[in-house]
């Protein structure tokens, strides 16, 4: 069996959310959804429902262990990403070809 390598795979997850918004027009209701992501707590509100629809692979490439370690160090400082960097090597999914 050949030696295993590390691969970084990017995906995009799609959710369908439903909101109920009281507004003067549909355009204003649409704007309210856009403002929800402003990071201002006054703009945030909960969806009525949320359903996971799909996950699509958008990109992938081979990386080294050093690339992985550097990525985790960078993510520690990145407040725009939700990351479990403290798990370290436990984040690497290892395919068991024998099962």
MOPAC internal coordinates of N, CA, C and O (Angstrom, degrees):
PM7 1SCF
backbone

  N    0.0000 0     0.00 0     0.00 0    0    0    0
  C    1.4539 1     0.00 0     0.00 0    1    0    0
  C    1.5275 1   108.88 1     0.00 0    2    1    0
  O    1.2310 1   120.70 1   -39.46 1    3    2    1
  N    1.3009 1   116.26 1   140.54 1    3    2    1
  C    1.4579 1   120.39 1  -178.89 1    5    3    2
  C    1.5296 1   111.19 1   -74.40 1    6    5    3
  O    1.2310 1   121.27 1   -19.86 1    7    6    5
  N    1.3192 1   115.18 1   160.14 1    7    6    5
  C    1.4652 1   121.01 1  -179.95 1    9    7    6
  C    1.5284 1   109.54 1   -69.45 1   10    9    7
  O    1.2310 1   121.17 1   -40.89 1   11   10    9
  N    1.3216 1   115.38 1   139.11 1   11   10    9
  C    1.4610 1   120.25 1   179.79 1   13   11   10
  C    1.5192 1   110.49 1   -78.03 1   14   13   11
  O    1.2310 1   120.99 1   -29.76 1   15   14   13
  N    1.3277 1   115.70 1   150.24 1   15   14   13
  C    1.4578 1   123.63 1   179.95 1   17   15   14
  C    1.5173 1   108.40 1  -121.97 1   18   17   15
  O    1.2310 1   120.40 1   -12.05 1   19   18   17
  N    1.3131 1   116.84 1   167.95 1   19   18   17
  C    1.4657 1   121.95 1   175.31 1   21   19   18
  C    1.5234 1   109.20 1   -98.42 1   22   21   19
  O    1.2310 1   121.00 1   -40.67 1   23   22   21
  N    1.3134 1   115.68 1   139.33 1   23   22   21
  C    1.4577 1   121.64 1   176.84 1   25   23   22
  C    1.5158 1   109.04 1  -131.36 1   26   25   23
  O    1.2310 1   120.73 1   -45.05 1   27   26   25
  N    1.3198 1   116.20 1   134.95 1   27   26   25
  C    1.4563 1   122.43 1   174.93 1   29   27   26
  C    1.5174 1   106.63 1   -98.04 1   30   29   27
  O    1.2310 1   120.64 1   -59.65 1   31   30   29
  N    1.3298 1   116.39 1   120.35 1   31   30   29
  C    1.4627 1   121.45 1  -177.71 1   33   31   30
  C    1.5297 1   108.15 1  -117.60 1   34   33   31
  O    1.2310 1   120.54 1   -58.91 1   35   34   33
  N    1.3313 1   116.57 1   121.09 1   35   34   33
  C    1.4650 1   122.65 1   177.03 1   37   35   34
  C    1.5166 1   109.04 1   -94.77 1   38   37   35
  O    1.2310 1   121.03 1   -43.52 1   39   38   37
  N    1.3261 1   115.63 1   136.48 1   39   38   37
  C    1.4597 1   120.20 1   176.48 1   41   39   38
  C    1.5232 1   109.50 1  -131.43 1   42   41   39
  O    1.2310 1   121.49 1   -17.71 1   43   42   41
  N    1.3023 1   114.76 1   162.29 1   43   42   41
  C    1.4589 1   122.41 1   174.66 1   45   43   42
  C    1.5202 1   106.99 1  -122.34 1   46   45   43
  O    1.2310 1   120.63 1   -56.17 1   47   46   45
  N    1.3283 1   116.40 1   123.83 1   47   46   45
  C    1.4599 1   121.12 1   177.33 1   49   47   46
  C    1.5269 1   108.96 1   -98.03 1   50   49   47
  O    1.2310 1   121.18 1   -38.77 1   51   50   49
  N    1.3128 1   115.34 1   141.23 1   51   50   49
  C    1.4606 1   120.92 1  -178.27 1   53   51   50
  C    1.5260 1   109.02 1  -117.18 1   54   53   51
  O    1.2310 1   121.52 1   -49.91 1   55   54   53
  N    1.3209 1   114.70 1   130.09 1   55   54   53
  C    1.4587 1   122.15 1   176.95 1   57   55   54
  C    1.5167 1   108.69 1  -122.62 1   58   57   55
  O    1.2310 1   120.36 1   -33.53 1   59   58   57
  N    1.3041 1   116.92 1   146.47 1   59   58   57
  C    1.4579 1   121.97 1   170.34 1   61   59   58
  C    1.5174 1   106.47 1  -105.36 1   62   61   59
  O    1.2310 1   120.55 1   -58.02 1   63   62   61
  N    1.3310 1   116.55 1   121.98 1   63   62   61
  C    1.4660 1   121.70 1   178.21 1   65   63   62
  C    1.5217 1   109.09 1  -118.08 1   66   65   63
  O    1.2310 1   121.35 1   -31.98 1   67   66   65
  N    1.3201 1   115.03 1   148.02 1   67   66   65
  C    1.4667 1   120.95 1   175.05 1   69   67   66
  C    1.5174 1   108.74 1  -120.54 1   70   69   67
  O    1.2310 1   121.13 1   -44.57 1   71   70   69
  N    1.3291 1   115.45 1   135.43 1   71   70   69
  C    1.4557 1   122.98 1   178.77 1   73   71   70
  C    1.5240 1   108.84 1  -125.73 1   74   73   71
  O    1.2310 1   120.59 1   -28.33 1   75   74   73
  N    1.3091 1   116.48 1   151.67 1   75   74   73
  C    1.4551 1   121.83 1   169.86 1   77   75   74
  C    1.5220 1   106.24 1  -114.93 1   78   77   75
  O    1.2310 1   120.77 1   -59.07 1   79   78   77
  N    1.3353 1   116.14 1   120.93 1   79   78   77
  C    1.4602 1   121.66 1  -174.27 1   81   79   78
  C    1.5218 1   109.37 1  -129.06 1   82   81   79
  O    1.2310 1   120.73 1   -51.89 1   83   82   81
  N    1.3139 1   116.21 1   128.11 1   83   82   81
  C    1.4550 1   121.94 1   174.36 1   85   83   82
  C    1.5261 1   107.29 1   -91.02 1   86   85   83
  O    1.2310 1   120.35 1   -60.05 1   87   86   85
  N    1.3410 1   116.94 1   119.95 1   87   86   85
  C    1.4638 1   121.31 1  -176.77 1   89   87   86
  C    1.5242 1   109.41 1  -154.25 1   90   89   87
  O    1.2310 1   120.80 1    -9.98 1   91   90   89
  N    1.3264 1   116.07 1   170.02 1   91   90   89
  C    1.4668 1   120.86 1   178.01 1   93   91   90
  C    1.5193 1   112.61 1   -76.73 1   94   93   91
  O    1.2310 1   119.85 1   155.44 1   95   94   93
  N    1.3280 1   117.89 1   -24.56 1   95   94   93
  C    1.4649 1   120.64 1  -178.72 1   97   95   94
  C    1.5233 1   109.88 1  -152.84 1   98   97   95
  O    1.2310 1   120.64 1   -16.55 1   99   98   97
  N    1.3326 1   116.39 1   163.45 1   99   98   97
  C    1.4611 1   121.71 1   177.11 1  101   99   98
  C    1.5219 1   110.79 1   -62.90 1  102  101   99
  O    1.2310 1   120.21 1   142.02 1  103  102  101
  N    1.3322 1   117.20 1   -37.98 1  103  102  101
  C    1.4669 1   120.72 1   178.70 1  105  103  102
  C    1.5240 1   110.11 1   -60.55 1  106  105  103
  O    1.2310 1   119.73 1   139.51 1  107  106  105
  N    1.3232 1   118.12 1   -40.49 1  107  106  105
  C    1.4647 1   120.93 1   177.54 1  109  107  106
  C    1.5281 1   110.95 1   -65.38 1  110  109  107
  O    1.2310 1   120.57 1   142.69 1  111  110  109
  N    1.3272 1   116.51 1   -37.31 1  111  110  109
  C    1.4645 1   120.11 1   176.90 1  113  111  110
  C    1.5294 1   110.16 1   -64.16 1  114  113  111
  O    1.2310 1   120.47 1   138.21 1  115  114  113
  N    1.3366 1   116.70 1   -41.79 1  115  114  113
  C    1.4625 1   120.37 1   176.08 1  117  115  114
  C    1.5274 1   110.61 1   -60.69 1  118  117  115
  O    1.2310 1   120.52 1   136.10 1  119  118  117
  N    1.3217 1   116.60 1   -43.90 1  119  118  117
  C    1.4688 1   121.08 1   179.51 1  121  119  118
  C    1.5242 1   110.66 1   -60.50 1  122  121  119
  O    1.2310 1   120.36 1   143.59 1  123  122  121
  N    1.3165 1   116.91 1   -36.41 1  123  122  121
  C    1.4591 1   120.74 1  -179.44 1  125  123  122
  C    1.5321 1   110.84 1   -63.57 1  126  125  123
  O    1.2310 1   120.58 1   142.86 1  127  126  125
  N    1.3144 1   116.50 1   -37.14 1  127  126  125
  C    1.4660 1   120.70 1   176.46 1  129  127  126
  C    1.5283 1   109.42 1   -63.35 1  130  129  127
  O    1.2310 1   120.37 1   136.15 1  131  130  129
  N    1.3213 1   116.90 1   -43.85 1  131  130  129
  C    1.4633 1   121.06 1   179.10 1  133  131  130
  C    1.5264 1   110.67 1   -61.33 1  134  133  131
  O    1.2310 1   120.13 1   138.53 1  135  134  133
  N    1.3163 1   117.35 1   -41.47 1  135  134  133
  C    1.4615 1   121.60 1  -178.47 1  137  135  134
  C    1.5298 1   111.98 1   -70.46 1  138  137  135
  O    1.2310 1   120.33 1   159.03 1  139  138  137
  N    1.3153 1   116.98 1   -20.97 1  139  138  137
  C    1.4658 1   121.59 1  -179.27 1  141  139  138
  C    1.5245 1   111.43 1   -56.01 1  142  141  139
  O    1.2310 1   120.14 1   150.50 1  143  142  141
  N    1.3157 1   117.33 1   -29.50 1  143  142  141
  C    1.4615 1   122.27 1  -177.41 1  145  143  142
  C    1.5306 1   113.02 1   -93.06 1  146  145  143
  O    1.2310 1   119.73 1  -165.92 1  147  146  145
  N    1.3213 1   118.12 1    14.08 1  147  146  145
  C    1.4698 1   121.76 1  -175.30 1  149  147  146
  C    1.5237 1   113.36 1   -73.97 1  150  149  147
  O    1.2310 1   119.98 1   169.64 1  151  150  149
  N    1.3148 1   117.65 1   -10.36 1  151  150  149
  C    1.4684 1   124.28 1  -176.04 1  153  151  150
  C    1.5250 1   112.59 1    73.36 1  154  153  151
  O    1.2310 1   120.26 1  -175.75 1  155  154  153
  N    1.3317 1   117.12 1     4.25 1  155  154  153
  C    1.4640 1   121.17 1   172.72 1  157  155  154
  C    1.5208 1   106.47 1   -88.32 1  158  157  155
  O    1.2310 1   120.15 1   -57.08 1  159  158  157
  N    1.3215 1   117.31 1   122.92 1  159  158  157
  C    1.4673 1   120.44 1  -175.70 1  161  159  158
  C    1.5249 1   112.87 1   -60.16 1  162  161  159
  O    1.2310 1   119.72 1   155.98 1  163  162  161
  N    1.3318 1   118.14 1   -24.02 1  163  162  161
  C    1.4664 1   120.95 1   178.07 1  165  163  162
  C    1.5320 1   112.12 1   -71.90 1  166  165  163
  O    1.2310 1   120.42 1   159.20 1  167  166  165
  N    1.3334 1   116.81 1   -20.80 1  167  166  165
  C    1.4650 1   121.34 1  -179.94 1  169  167  166
  C    1.5180 1   113.23 1   -90.64 1  170  169  167
  O    1.2310 1   119.93 1   168.87 1  171  170  169
  N    1.3232 1   117.73 1   -11.13 1  171  170  169
  C    1.4646 1   120.81 1  -175.61 1  173  171  170
  C    1.5287 1   111.19 1   -85.11 1  174  173  171
  O    1.2310 1   120.73 1   -41.15 1  175  174  173
  N    1.3193 1   116.22 1   138.85 1  175  174  173
  C    1.4637 1   122.72 1   172.55 1  177  175  174
  C    1.5177 1   108.20 1  -150.27 1  178  177  175
  O    1.2310 1   120.92 1   -21.39 1  179  178  177
  N    1.3074 1   115.84 1   158.61 1  179  178  177
  C    1.4674 1   122.29 1  -173.78 1  181  179  178
  C    1.5264 1   112.01 1   -85.28 1  182  181  179
  O    1.2310 1   120.58 1   -35.39 1  183  182  181
  N    1.3124 1   116.50 1   144.61 1  183  182  181
  C    1.4627 1   119.47 1   170.29 1  185  183  182
  C    1.5308 1   109.67 1   -72.86 1  186  185  183
  O    1.2310 1   120.94 1   -25.42 1  187  186  185
  N    1.3222 1   115.82 1   154.58 1  187  186  185
  C    1.4670 1   120.51 1   175.47 1  189  187  186
  C    1.5250 1   109.15 1   -72.96 1  190  189  187
  O    1.2310 1   120.78 1   136.69 1  191  190  189
  N    1.3216 1   116.12 1   -43.31 1  191  190  189
  C    1.4662 1   121.55 1   177.31 1  193  191  190
  C    1.5212 1   109.48 1  -140.33 1  194  193  191
  O    1.2310 1   121.63 1   -19.99 1  195  194  193
  N    1.3132 1   114.49 1   160.01 1  195  194  193
  C    1.4566 1   121.28 1   175.41 1  197  195  194
  C    1.5189 1   107.35 1  -146.62 1  198  197  195
  O    1.2310 1   120.66 1   -46.11 1  199  198  197
  N    1.3313 1   116.35 1   133.89 1  199  198  197
  C    1.4689 1   121.09 1   178.29 1  201  199  198
  C    1.5184 1   109.50 1  -134.52 1  202  201  199
  O    1.2310 1   121.51 1   -50.89 1  203  202  201
  N    1.3269 1   114.72 1   129.11 1  203  202  201
  C    1.4582 1   120.94 1   175.05 1  205  203  202
  C    1.5235 1   108.42 1   -71.30 1  206  205  203
  O    1.2310 1   120.46 1   -48.05 1  207  206  205
  N    1.3382 1   116.73 1   131.95 1  207  206  205
  C    1.4604 1   120.42 1  -178.50 1  209  207  206
  C    1.5200 1   113.86 1  -109.59 1  210  209  207
  O    1.2310 1   120.20 1   137.06 1  211  210  209
  N    1.3480 1   117.22 1   -42.94 1  211  210  209
  C    1.4571 1   117.36 1  -172.65 1  213  211  210
  C    1.5308 1   110.60 1  -169.48 1  214  213  211
  O    1.2310 1   121.06 1   -19.77 1  215  214  213
  N    1.3107 1   115.58 1   160.23 1  215  214  213
  C    1.4557 1   122.62 1   170.27 1  217  215  214
  C    1.5221 1   107.12 1  -131.01 1  218  217  215
  O    1.2310 1   121.02 1   -52.93 1  219  218  217
  N    1.3171 1   115.66 1   127.07 1  219  218  217
  C    1.4551 1   121.84 1  -176.15 1  221  219  218
  C    1.5228 1   109.71 1  -118.80 1  222  221  219
  O    1.2310 1   120.31 1   -45.06 1  223  222  221
  N    1.3108 1   117.02 1   134.94 1  223  222  221
  C    1.4655 1   121.20 1   175.99 1  225  223  222
  C    1.5195 1   107.36 1   -75.21 1  226  225  223
  O    1.2310 1   120.85 1   -54.35 1  227  226  225
  N    1.3468 1   115.99 1   125.65 1  227  226  225
  C    1.4645 1   119.83 1  -178.89 1  229  227  226
  C    1.5297 1   112.83 1  -107.37 1  230  229  227
  O    1.2310 1   120.47 1   156.98 1  231  230  229
  N    1.3388 1   116.71 1   -23.02 1  231  230  229
  C    1.4596 1   119.20 1  -177.56 1  233  231  230
  C    1.5201 1   109.20 1  -166.22 1  234  233  231
  O    1.2310 1   120.41 1   -20.15 1  235  234  233
  N    1.3063 1   116.81 1   159.85 1  235  234  233
  C    1.4560 1   121.67 1   175.66 1  237  235  234
  C    1.5108 1   110.12 1  -164.21 1  238  237  235
  O    1.2310 1   121.98 1   -32.11 1  239  238  237
  N    1.3375 1   113.81 1   147.89 1  239  238  237
  C    1.4627 1   117.92 1   178.43 1  241  239  238
  C    1.5235 1   109.59 1  -160.38 1  242  241  239
  O    1.2310 1   121.40 1   -22.76 1  243  242  241
  N    1.3066 1   114.92 1   157.24 1  243  242  241
  C    1.4535 1   120.29 1   176.83 1  245  243  242
  C    1.5253 1   109.02 1   -76.23 1  246  245  243
  O    1.2310 1   120.74 1   -39.97 1  247  246  245
  N    1.3326 1   116.19 1   140.03 1  247  246  245
  C    1.4596 1   121.45 1   176.20 1  249  247  246
  C    1.5253 1   108.69 1  -132.13 1  250  249  247
  O    1.2310 1   121.04 1   -14.64 1  251  250  249
  N    1.3185 1   115.62 1   165.36 1  251  250  249
  C    1.4666 1   121.06 1   176.09 1  253  251  250
  C    1.5251 1   108.38 1   -97.48 1  254  253  251
  O    1.2310 1   120.84 1   -11.98 1  255  254  253
  N    1.3179 1   116.01 1   168.02 1  255  254  253
  C    1.4614 1   120.79 1   175.02 1  257  255  254
  C    1.5234 1   109.50 1   -62.50 1  258  257  255
  O    1.2310 1   120.10 1   143.96 1  259  258  257
  N    1.3221 1   117.42 1   -36.04 1  259  258  257
  C    1.4619 1   121.46 1   177.80 1  261  259  258
  C    1.5262 1   110.83 1   -64.72 1  262  261  259
  O    1.2310 1   120.45 1   140.70 1  263  262  261
  N    1.3369 1   116.74 1   -39.30 1  263  262  261
  C    1.4695 1   120.68 1   175.86 1  265  263  262
  C    1.5289 1   110.26 1   -60.90 1  266  265  263
  O    1.2310 1   120.63 1   136.79 1  267  266  265
  N    1.3150 1   116.40 1   -43.21 1  267  266  265
  C    1.4623 1   121.92 1   179.23 1  269  267  266
  C    1.5214 1   110.94 1   -61.23 1  270  269  267
  O    1.2310 1   120.62 1   130.86 1  271  270  269
  N    1.3371 1   116.41 1   -49.14 1  271  270  269
  C    1.4662 1   120.88 1  -179.35 1  273  271  270
  C    1.5282 1   111.02 1   -61.10 1  274  273  271
  O    1.2310 1   120.46 1   138.21 1  275  274  273
  N    1.3294 1   116.73 1   -41.79 1  275  274  273
  C    1.4676 1   121.14 1   179.21 1  277  275  274
  C    1.5302 1   110.28 1   -65.21 1  278  277  275
  O    1.2310 1   120.31 1   139.85 1  279  278  277
  N    1.3349 1   117.01 1   -40.15 1  279  278  277
  C    1.4583 1   121.46 1   178.45 1  281  279  278
  C    1.5315 1   110.09 1   -59.59 1  282  281  279
  O    1.2310 1   120.09 1   135.61 1  283  282  281
  N    1.3254 1   117.43 1   -44.39 1  283  282  281
  C    1.4670 1   120.80 1   179.36 1  285  283  282
  C    1.5222 1   111.37 1   -63.22 1  286  285  283
  O    1.2310 1   120.23 1   138.95 1  287  286  285
  N    1.3294 1   117.16 1   -41.05 1  287  286  285
  C    1.4722 1   120.53 1   178.06 1  289  287  286
  C    1.5247 1   110.60 1   -62.17 1  290  289  287
  O    1.2310 1   120.26 1   137.18 1  291  290  289
  N    1.3152 1   117.11 1   -42.82 1  291  290  289
  C    1.4658 1   121.56 1   178.87 1  293  291  290
  C    1.5185 1   110.91 1   -64.81 1  294  293  291
  O    1.2310 1   120.42 1   139.01 1  295  294  293
  N    1.3246 1   116.79 1   -40.99 1  295  294  293
  C    1.4673 1   120.69 1  -177.92 1  297  295  294
  C    1.5224 1   112.78 1   -68.19 1  298  297  295
  O    1.2310 1   120.03 1   154.94 1  299  298  297
  N    1.3229 1   117.55 1   -25.06 1  299  298  297
  C    1.4674 1   120.74 1   176.35 1  301  299  298
  C    1.5199 1   110.98 1   -57.23 1  302  301  299
  O    1.2310 1   120.67 1   145.55 1  303  302  301
  N    1.3288 1   116.32 1   -34.45 1  303  302  301
  C    1.4592 1   122.63 1  -175.49 1  305  303  302
  C    1.5308 1   113.07 1   -95.28 1  306  305  303
  O    1.2310 1   119.94 1   174.74 1  307  306  305
  N    1.3118 1   117.72 1    -5.26 1  307  306  305
  C    1.4696 1   121.56 1  -174.54 1  309  307  306
  C    1.5246 1   110.37 1   -95.46 1  310  309  307
  O    1.2310 1   120.42 1   -76.25 1  311  310  309
  N    1.3181 1   116.80 1   103.75 1  311  310  309
  C    1.4652 1   120.68 1  -178.18 1  313  311  310
  C    1.5268 1   112.57 1   -76.96 1  314  313  311
  O    1.2310 1   119.86 1   170.82 1  315  314  313
  N    1.3372 1   117.88 1    -9.18 1  315  314  313
  C    1.4678 1   119.95 1   179.91 1  317  315  314
  C    1.5318 1   112.51 1   -86.95 1  318  317  315
  O    1.2310 1   120.16 1   172.14 1  319  318  317
  N    1.3183 1   117.30 1    -7.86 1  319  318  317
  C    1.4642 1   122.22 1   179.36 1  321  319  318
  C    1.5258 1   109.76 1  -111.77 1  322  321  319
  O    1.2310 1   120.51 1   -43.55 1  323  322  321
  N    1.3182 1   116.62 1   136.45 1  323  322  321
  C    1.4633 1   120.87 1   168.44 1  325  323  322
  C    1.5188 1   106.54 1   -86.82 1  326  325  323
  O    1.2310 1   120.44 1   -61.27 1  327  326  325
  N    1.3202 1   116.76 1   118.73 1  327  326  325
  C    1.4565 1   119.73 1  -173.74 1  329  327  326
  C    1.5203 1   110.54 1  -141.75 1  330  329  327
  O    1.2310 1   120.63 1   -37.75 1  331  330  329
  N    1.3187 1   116.41 1   142.25 1  331  330  329
  C    1.4656 1   122.54 1   175.83 1  333  331  330
  C    1.5210 1   109.45 1  -100.85 1  334  333  331
  O    1.2310 1   120.30 1  -130.87 1  335  334  333
  N    1.3369 1   117.03 1    49.13 1  335  334  333
  C    1.4619 1   122.62 1  -174.16 1  337  335  334
  C    1.5228 1   113.22 1   -56.62 1  338  337  335
  O    1.2310 1   119.77 1   152.00 1  339  338  337
  N    1.3282 1   118.05 1   -28.00 1  339  338  337
  C    1.4721 1   121.30 1  -178.18 1  341  339  338
  C    1.5368 1   112.26 1   -67.72 1  342  341  339
  O    1.2310 1   120.03 1   165.88 1  343  342  341
  N    1.3285 1   117.54 1   -14.12 1  343  342  341
  C    1.4617 1   120.57 1   177.18 1  345  343  342
  C    1.5282 1   112.11 1   -77.40 1  346  345  343
  O    1.2310 1   120.26 1   164.55 1  347  346  345
  N    1.3167 1   117.11 1   -15.45 1  347  346  345
  C    1.4650 1   121.46 1   176.26 1  349  347  346
  C    1.5191 1   113.05 1    53.89 1  350  349  347
  O    1.2310 1   120.87 1    51.07 1  351  350  349
  N    1.3350 1   115.95 1  -128.93 1  351  350  349
  C    1.4658 1   121.51 1  -175.73 1  353  351  350
  C    1.5311 1   113.44 1   -63.96 1  354  353  351
  O    1.2310 1   119.81 1   163.10 1  355  354  353
  N    1.3317 1   117.96 1   -16.90 1  355  354  353
  C    1.4682 1   119.90 1   177.17 1  357  355  354
  C    1.5190 1   111.65 1   -65.90 1  358  357  355
  O    1.2310 1   119.87 1   164.72 1  359  358  357
  N    1.3368 1   117.86 1   -15.28 1  359  358  357
  C    1.4608 1   121.45 1   177.37 1  361  359  358
  C    1.5298 1   112.18 1   -76.38 1  362  361  359
  O    1.2310 1   120.37 1   166.56 1  363  362  361
  N    1.3141 1   116.90 1   -13.44 1  363  362  361
  C    1.4715 1   120.19 1  -179.63 1  365  363  362
  C    1.5238 1   108.89 1   -81.80 1  366  365  363
  O    1.2310 1   120.61 1   -62.42 1  367  366  365
  N    1.3076 1   116.44 1   117.58 1  367  366  365
  C    1.4687 1   121.90 1   176.53 1  369  367  366
  C    1.5235 1   107.01 1   -81.32 1  370  369  367
  O    1.2310 1   120.78 1   -57.56 1  371  370  369
  N    1.3184 1   116.12 1   122.44 1  371  370  369
  C    1.4747 1   121.67 1  -178.05 1  373  371  370
  C    1.5183 1   108.72 1  -107.79 1  374  373  371
  O    1.2310 1   120.89 1   -61.50 1  375  374  373
  N    1.3210 1   115.91 1   118.50 1  375  374  373
  C    1.4557 1   120.38 1   179.72 1  377  375  374
  C    1.5331 1   109.14 1   -74.09 1  378  377  375
  O    1.2310 1   120.61 1   -52.23 1  379  378  377
  N    1.3044 1   116.44 1   127.77 1  379  378  377
  C    1.4604 1   122.34 1   175.71 1  381  379  378
  C    1.5296 1   107.16 1   -96.90 1  382  381  379
  O    1.2310 1   120.72 1   -77.85 1  383  382  381
  N    1.3143 1   116.23 1   102.15 1  383  382  381
  C    1.4628 1   121.27 1  -177.18 1  385  383  382
  C    1.5279 1   112.79 1   -76.47 1  386  385  383
  O    1.2310 1   120.04 1   170.72 1  387  386  385
  N    1.3402 1   117.53 1    -9.28 1  387  386  385
  C    1.4568 1   121.58 1  -177.93 1  389  387  386
  C    1.5090 1   114.65 1   -91.11 1  390  389  387
  O    1.2310 1   119.51 1   170.93 1  391  390  389
  N    1.3047 1   118.55 1    -9.07 1  391  390  389
  C    1.4711 1   118.90 1  -176.34 1  393  391  390
  C    1.4949 1   112.33 1   -87.54 1  394  393  391
  O    1.2310 1   120.10 1   180.00 1  395  394  393

